């Protein structure tokens, strides 16, 4: 009986995680392509900034700069969502 309860709780956690991941992707899809690409590689594919820089043939500092701009733009999107609700 206890195993069923734990299994249900795990399933609920997984469902919330999947929903959150879909929501994150839907937000970052609204960004410019380069910003989307960096955030997707960082937070969906779990690559490091160094790995992203190597793939994009850019410096790590360039990638972190674009990452910072992208996060500011994500915040604007989230603020707008909150304002509209």
PyMOL commands that set and color helices and strands:
alter all, ss='L'
color gray80, all
select helices_A, chain A and resi 2-28+33-43+49-56+60-84
alter helices_A, ss='H'
color red, helices_A
deselect
rebuild
show_as cartoon
